[in-house]
Amino acid sequence: MAAFGLTEADYEGEYVEIWQDNLDSFRLFKALCTQWRTSMAGVTGLDYNCIPWVMKVNNISENERIFNDLQLMEGEALKLMNKSK
């Protein structure tokens, strides 16, 4: 978190319930936490090349909904990581 300018205080008092329908999407996003692409301008997005392998080793079925969910979470994460710029 610190590498992106975030601290535990940024999430203090915030609890998020994950519905069962979204659990695989969340698990995939969490498993991709080390797969961010960066440039001189900072974080640019997730490395999509490794998604099929990460899904396979985490026993997550491929489907369009999970990929759409992943892109939504990626977009929100990028907003948070780049908000100080």
C-alpha positions as a Python dict, from the first residue, in 0.01 Angstrom:
ca = {
    (1, 'M'): (0, 0, 0),
    (2, 'A'): (278, 241, 89),
    (3, 'A'): (425, 212, -260),
    (4, 'F'): (107, 372, -390),
    (5, 'G'): (81, 640, -122),
    (6, 'L'): (-187, 457, 79),
    (7, 'T'): (-192, 376, 449),
    (8, 'E'): (-421, 177, 677),
    (9, 'A'): (-573, 509, 786),
    (10, 'D'): (-714, 550, 433),
    (11, 'Y'): (-943, 256, 512),
    (12, 'E'): (-1006, 315, 881),
    (13, 'G'): (-1364, 237, 974),
    (14, 'E'): (-1450, 113, 625),
    (15, 'Y'): (-1585, -240, 596),
    (16, 'V'): (-1687, -398, 271),
    (17, 'E'): (-1912, -699, 246),
    (18, 'I'): (-1839, -923, -50),
    (19, 'W'): (-2143, -1100, -189),
    (20, 'Q'): (-2100, -1463, -289),
    (21, 'D'): (-2171, -1375, -654),
    (22, 'N'): (-1868, -1143, -651),
    (23, 'L'): (-1628, -1363, -458),
    (24, 'D'): (-1442, -1501, -762),
    (25, 'S'): (-1401, -1150, -903),
    (26, 'F'): (-1258, -1029, -572),
    (27, 'R'): (-1030, -1332, -540),
    (28, 'L'): (-893, -1267, -890),
    (29, 'F'): (-833, -898, -819),
    (30, 'K'): (-657, -984, -494),
    (31, 'A'): (-444, -1250, -665),
    (32, 'L'): (-333, -993, -924),
    (33, 'C'): (-209, -750, -659),
    (34, 'T'): (153, -786, -776),
    (35, 'Q'): (71, -755, -1146),
    (36, 'W'): (39, -378, -1186),
    (37, 'R'): (202, -218, -1488),
    (38, 'T'): (388, 103, -1427),
    (39, 'S'): (547, 376, -1632),
    (40, 'M'): (733, 697, -1561),
    (41, 'A'): (390, 849, -1495),
    (42, 'G'): (303, 587, -1231),
    (43, 'V'): (65, 292, -1226),
    (44, 'T'): (-114, 242, -1558),
    (45, 'G'): (-319, -76, -1502),
    (46, 'L'): (-306, -449, -1453),
    (47, 'D'): (-99, -681, -1671),
    (48, 'Y'): (-375, -866, -1857),
    (49, 'N'): (-131, -1122, -2000),
    (50, 'C'): (-117, -1315, -1673),
    (51, 'I'): (-492, -1320, -1602),
    (52, 'P'): (-563, -1664, -1760),
    (53, 'W'): (-280, -1826, -1562),
    (54, 'V'): (-383, -1659, -1235),
    (55, 'M'): (-742, -1772, -1291),
    (56, 'K'): (-625, -2128, -1359),
    (57, 'V'): (-406, -2161, -1049),
    (58, 'N'): (-682, -2008, -834),
    (59, 'N'): (-951, -2234, -984),
    (60, 'I'): (-1158, -1940, -1111),
    (61, 'S'): (-1378, -2010, -1412),
    (62, 'E'): (-1332, -1780, -1709),
    (63, 'N'): (-1635, -1570, -1791),
    (64, 'E'): (-1710, -1222, -1919),
    (65, 'R'): (-1870, -1102, -1595),
    (66, 'I'): (-1556, -1167, -1391),
    (67, 'F'): (-1344, -977, -1643),
    (68, 'N'): (-1589, -685, -1638),
    (69, 'D'): (-1581, -685, -1256),
    (70, 'L'): (-1202, -691, -1266),
    (71, 'Q'): (-1193, -386, -1494),
    (72, 'L'): (-1429, -197, -1261),
    (73, 'M'): (-1209, -272, -959),
    (74, 'E'): (-898, -185, -1158),
    (75, 'G'): (-1046, 153, -1256),
    (76, 'E'): (-1136, 239, -898),
    (77, 'A'): (-794, 127, -772),
    (78, 'L'): (-623, 345, -1032),
    (79, 'K'): (-826, 645, -916),
    (80, 'L'): (-712, 587, -557),
    (81, 'M'): (-349, 521, -644),
    (82, 'N'): (-323, 824, -868),
    (83, 'K'): (-532, 1069, -663),
    (84, 'S'): (-228, 1246, -516),
    (85, 'K'): (-101, 1345, -860),
}
